[in-house]
Amino acid sequence: MSRTKRFAIGLAAVLALLTAPWAIGAPATIFAAASLQPALDQMAHEGLLGTPPPRLVYAASSALARQIEDDAPADIFISADERWMDDAARHGAIVPATRTNLLGNALVLIAPSDSHATVDLSHGAAPLLKALGKGGRLAIALTDSVPAGIYAKQSLTELGMWKPLEPRMAMARDVRAALNLVVLRQCPLGIVYRSGAASEPRVKVLATFPPDSHKPIVYPVAIVKGHDDGSARALVAALESARAAKIFERWGFDVSRRKLR
């Protein structure tokens, strides 16, 4: 074997070790509810979450919780509701002492930004059905597992709208997917978080669902079991900082939810 070839092989081995997930200084991984993407992406871009920034994995809270329970390599979990954080805790997948409430949110009805629809939620399902038109569907996240969909079903049920609207729903895998159905004009209306509407100029808010019509929207954060070290705690501290609070508020989140626990 030539000297050049031996050098190339040796260099490749060193690079493999340096880029391996267990390498010293390897970035942490945050599993976060899909609705957090605009805010966390901004924090990562601005260096608020450290350098190099953490790896950010977005999906429905239900999917993320199940992956963490199956030992997915995550350091921090941020759920869009308490149910899936509770589930992760029952499976021993998080460090309970590190759990805290990070944020709150609101549930809104959206339409494309140039829509002329008007909807008064106090008038029942009729205004929504009229705005949907003959064949239009209501974009909504999965109501059996995704937090945004669960909250939406609670609210529609409390307001007496669930049964008439259920046949007209377009179910999406997560709340960002529901938002995109409206952005792409595949649906004339959608139910998403206020933060989602704030992140997308191609939609507008027609109405906000009464907060007492669904359980409080709470985003708990916790360190994943086996990853409770200085870097993970520093990331949680960064997420709870005043600078992060301003970014979260810019994207439509409610930082006062931190006082719930």
Beta strands, then each sheet from edge to edge (+ up, - down):
strand 1: 29-33
strand 2: 55-59
strand 3: 76-78
strand 4: 100-104
strand 5: 107-112
strand 6: 138-141
strand 7: 169-172
strand 8: 189-193
strand 9: 203-208
strand 10: 218-223
sheet 1: 2+ 1+ 3+ 10- 4+
sheet 2: 7+ 6+ 8+ 5- 9+
end
